[in-house]
């Protein structure tokens, strides 16, 4: 039997958390809590196989009380510990964020550039993306010095490569007679 991919597992956990948050009408709180706990190193350490399950649960209870995270997120963390999946927390959170953006009608866009864009360039890019996609966008920027210039847009599963490196590769292939 084929093993499910890690992305599918992470997406299932993210979808379950999203549906629980919607069902309990705590989506905004869960979003804040997930952003907050992602930065707590102790939570990642709790998933260590060196700790007994009982001790892991006790530590999660203590963190839940001290931080004031919602019971939805507390139960979710306990589920991850129980299933030995706490190590996937960062990737689950990324999937959760994508699900929430989609729910809110916002398109996630990742922009790779060789150097940082100016504020004016960012504003112009966001306006253009909103106009073309006909929806709000959440843009994140990644520096990739290998591009030489230009940019690469990642919109959902679509990639638009307008980098200088890509154009040079195309030109090189044309010169070699490769299509």
Secondary structure, DSSP 8 states (H G I E B T S, - for coil): -----HHHHHHHHHHHHHHHHHHTT-HHHHHHHHHHHHT-HHHHHHT-TTS-HHHHHHHHHHHHHHHT--HHHHHHHHHHHHTT-GGGHHHHHHHHHHHHHHHTTEEEEEEEESS---HHHHHHHHHHHHHHHTSEEEEEEEE-GGG-SEEEEEETTEEEEEEHHHHHHHHHHHHHT--
